[in-house]
């Protein structure tokens, strides 16, 4: 390949990298795996032996096929949320919603509503008829619409539930926590590349579902060695940041709707907590 052609190929590919990474991230729920898919797409882009009228369509198609293969392969696992590409509760709530879609539903929704693919184009990727793709899209939109309520709770209600959550966790009140949680509440953890999560626990391989199981996990972590805890506002919503030796160690965020805690997010990836800075004691801060 000539140097000018190689440079042109690279420029075209890089211009579409954000779209490909966003697609793969939403399909897989993990930024590391998403980056792997984009890298594989680059190799296939270099090795193509056909003329491409629409590079974006070609690359999006390649990434979709790679992600579907990843999800359905023996080693593929359900996508985890949150991934290591940002950790606001709103973003994570959307990822949890997408996680509940089947791979075919997820692909159909993203390709149709984000990338403007026609049902006929999508059909070849998800091995369905165009009519079946329309049904997939309808189901996916319905599930997403139902899940959007997770990011629309009033701030006052959010704060009240967070305060009650902390009180119950601090005294090991499992029944109290179960009462605060929705029956199908989900807990997700992110310990970063090292796999460490709140107070020494490692990443859960997949989200923990059910009020009783989530409550038991929260109480188990709360019984560990005391650390400083500071109320903070993250992404415009009340949250908690935990400190050890005045450095941020973990964060807890909630997704709230219908008067209940729908999602609990534990974070212990220090690379993404550093920007919070040193502990700044304030009224209400203390130890747990």
C-alpha positions in Angstrom: 0.0 0.0 0.0 1.4 3.4 -1.0 2.2 5.9 1.7 -0.5 8.4 0.5 -3.1 5.6 0.5 -2.1 4.5 4.0 -2.3 8.0 5.3 -5.7 8.5 3.7 -7.0 5.2 5.2 -5.8 6.2 8.6 -7.4 9.6 8.4 -10.7 8.1 7.3 -10.6 5.5 10.1 -9.8 8.0 12.8 -12.6 10.3 11.7 -15.0 7.5 12.5 -13.3 6.1 15.6 -15.6 8.0 18.1 -18.7 6.5 16.5 -17.2 3.0 16.4 -16.0 3.2 20.0 -19.4 4.5 21.2 -21.2 1.7 19.4 -18.9 -1.0 20.8 -19.1 0.5 24.3 -22.9 0.4 24.3 -22.9 -3.1 22.8 -20.4 -4.6 25.3 -20.6 -2.3 28.3 -16.8 -2.4 28.7 -14.4 0.2 27.3 -11.5 -2.2 27.2 -13.4 -4.7 25.1 -14.8 -1.9 23.0 -11.3 -0.7 22.2 -10.4 -4.2 21.2 -13.2 -4.3 18.7 -12.2 -1.0 17.2 -8.6 -2.2 16.9 -9.8 -5.3 15.1 -11.9 -3.1 12.8 -8.8 -1.2 11.9 -7.1 -4.4 10.8 -10.0 -5.3 8.7 -10.2 -1.8 7.2 -6.5 -2.2 6.2 -7.1 -5.6 4.7 -10.2 -4.8 2.7 -10.1 -5.9 -0.9 -13.2 -4.1 -2.1 -14.1 -0.5 -2.9 -16.1 1.1 -0.1 -18.6 3.8 -1.0 -19.5 4.6 2.6 -16.6 4.1 5.0 -18.8 4.8 8.0 -21.4 2.2 7.1 -18.6 -0.3 6.4 -16.8 0.3 9.7 -20.0 0.4 11.7 -21.1 -2.9 10.1 -17.7 -4.5 11.0 -17.8 -3.3 14.6 -21.4 -4.6 15.0 -20.5 -8.0 13.7 -17.5 -8.2 15.9 -19.5 -7.2 19.0 -22.3 -9.7 18.2 -19.7 -12.4 17.8 -18.1 -11.4 21.1 -21.5 -11.5 22.9 -22.4 -14.9 21.5 -19.0 -16.6 21.7 -18.1 -19.0 24.4 -16.0 -16.4 26.1 -18.4 -13.6 25.7 -20.1 -12.5 28.9 -23.1 -10.2 29.4 -21.9 -6.5 29.3 -21.0 -5.0 32.6 -22.1 -1.6 33.7 -20.5 0.6 34.5 -17.5 0.4 32.2 -14.3 2.3 32.8 -15.1 5.1 30.4 -16.8 7.5 32.8 -18.9 6.8 35.9 -21.8 9.2 36.3 -25.0 7.7 37.6 -27.0 8.9 34.6 -24.7 7.2 32.1 -24.6 4.0 34.1 -28.4 3.9 34.4 -28.6 4.0 30.6 -26.0 1.3 30.3 -27.9 -0.9 32.7 -31.0 -0.4 30.6 -29.1 -1.4 27.4 -27.7 -4.4 29.3 -31.2 -5.8 29.7 -31.7 -5.8 25.9 -30.7 -8.9 24.0 -27.7 -8.5 21.7 -30.0 -8.4 18.7 -32.3 -5.8 20.3 -29.3 -3.7 21.3 -27.8 -3.8 17.8 -31.1 -3.1 16.1 -31.8 -0.1 18.4 -28.3 1.4 18.0 -28.0 0.8 14.3 -31.5 2.2 13.5 -31.8 5.1 15.9 -28.2 6.2 16.1 -26.7 5.3 12.8 -29.8 5.5 10.6 -29.5 2.0 9.2 -32.5 0.6 7.3 -34.2 -2.5 8.6 -33.0 -4.3 5.4 -29.4 -3.5 6.3 -29.8 -4.5 9.9 -31.5 -7.8 9.0 -28.3 -9.2 7.5 -26.3 -8.3 10.7 -28.7 -9.8 13.2 -29.8 -12.8 11.1 -33.5 -11.7 11.1 -36.0 -10.6 8.5 -36.7 -6.9 8.1 -40.1 -7.5 9.7 -38.5 -9.2 12.7 -36.1 -6.3 13.0 -39.0 -3.9 13.3 -40.3 -6.0 16.1 -36.9 -6.0 17.8 -36.8 -2.2 17.5 -40.2 -1.9 19.0 -39.3 -4.1 22.0 -36.0 -2.3 22.5 -37.6 1.1 22.5 -40.2 0.0 25.0 -37.6 -1.3 27.4 -35.5 1.8 27.1 -38.5 4.1 27.6 -39.4 2.1 30.7 -35.8 2.4 32.0 -35.5 6.1 31.5 -37.4 6.7 34.7 -34.2 5.7 36.5 -32.6 9.1 35.8 -35.6 11.5 36.4 -36.2 11.4 40.2 -36.4 14.7 42.0 -33.3 15.7 43.9 -35.0 15.9 47.2 -36.3 12.4 46.9 -32.8 11.2 45.8 -31.3 12.8 48.9 -33.8 11.4 51.3 -33.2 7.9 50.0 -29.5 8.3 50.1 -29.6 9.4 53.7 -31.9 6.5 54.6 -29.6 4.1 52.7 -26.6 5.3 54.7 -28.4 5.1 58.0 -29.5 1.5 57.4 -26.1 0.4 56.0 -24.2 1.9 59.0 -26.2 -0.2 61.5 -26.4 -3.3 59.4 -30.2 -3.1 59.0 -30.8 -5.5 56.1 -34.6 -5.3 56.4 -34.4 -1.5 56.3 -32.3 -1.6 53.2 -34.7 -4.1 51.5 -37.5 -1.7 52.2 -35.6 1.1 50.5 -34.8 -0.9 47.4 -37.0 -1.8 44.5 -37.7 -5.6 44.4 -35.6 -5.9 41.2 -32.9 -3.5 42.3 -29.5 -3.9 40.7 -26.1 -3.4 42.2 -23.1 -2.8 39.9 -19.4 -2.5 40.8 -16.3 -1.1 39.2 -12.9 -1.6 40.8 -11.0 -0.4 37.7 -8.2 -2.4 36.1 -7.1 -3.9 39.4 -10.5 -5.3 40.1 -10.7 -3.8 43.5 -14.1 -2.7 44.8 -15.4 -1.0 47.9 -13.4 -2.0 51.1 -11.3 -4.7 49.5 -14.0 -6.6 47.7 -13.3 -7.5 44.1 -15.4 -6.7 41.1 -18.6 -8.6 40.7 -18.5 -10.5 37.4 -22.0 -9.3 36.6 -24.6 -7.1 38.2 -26.2 -8.3 41.4 -30.0 -8.4 41.2 -32.7 -8.5 43.8 -33.3 -6.3 46.9 -32.4 -9.0 49.4 -29.1 -9.8 47.7 -28.2 -6.2 47.2 -29.0 -5.4 50.8 -26.8 -8.3 52.0 -23.9 -7.1 49.9 -24.2 -3.5 51.2 -24.3 -4.7 54.8 -21.3 -7.0 54.3 -19.2 -4.1 52.9 -20.4 -1.7 55.7 -19.0 -4.0 58.4 -15.4 -3.7 57.2 -12.8 -1.3 58.5 -14.0 2.3 59.0 -13.2 5.0 56.5 -14.0 8.7 56.2 -17.2 9.4 54.2 -18.1 12.7 52.7 -21.4 13.7 51.1 -20.7 15.0 47.6 -22.6 16.0 44.5 -21.6 14.0 41.4 -23.3 14.6 38.1 -25.8 16.9 39.8 -27.0 14.3 42.2 -26.3 13.5 45.8 -23.6 10.9 46.3 -21.0 9.6 48.8 -17.2 9.6 48.5 -15.1 7.5 50.8 -11.6 8.5 51.8 -8.6 6.7 53.3 -5.6 8.8 54.4 -7.6 11.8 53.0 -7.5 10.3 49.5 -10.7 9.2 47.6 -11.0 5.5 47.9 -14.5 4.7 46.6 -17.8 6.4 45.7 -21.4 5.3 45.9 -24.2 6.6 43.6 -27.8 5.7 43.3 -30.4 5.7 40.6 -33.8 6.5 42.1 -37.4 6.2 40.8 -40.9 5.6 42.0 -39.8 6.3 45.6 -37.3 3.4 45.6 -33.6 2.8 45.0 -33.5 1.1 41.6 -29.7 0.9 41.1 -26.7 1.1 43.4 -23.3 1.9 41.9 -20.1 1.1 43.8 -16.8 2.6 42.4 -13.3 2.0 43.6 -11.2 2.9 40.5 -8.8 5.4 42.0 -7.7 6.6 38.5 -11.1 8.1 38.1 -11.6 9.3 41.7 -8.4 11.3 41.9 -10.0 14.5 40.5 -12.2 14.6 43.6 -9.2 15.7 45.6 -8.4 15.4 49.3 -11.1 15.0 51.9 -12.8 18.2 52.7 -14.7 17.8 56.0 -18.1 19.4 56.0 -21.3 19.2 58.1 -22.7 15.7 57.9 -19.3 14.1 57.0 -18.1 11.4 59.3 -17.0 7.8 59.6 -18.7 4.6 58.6 
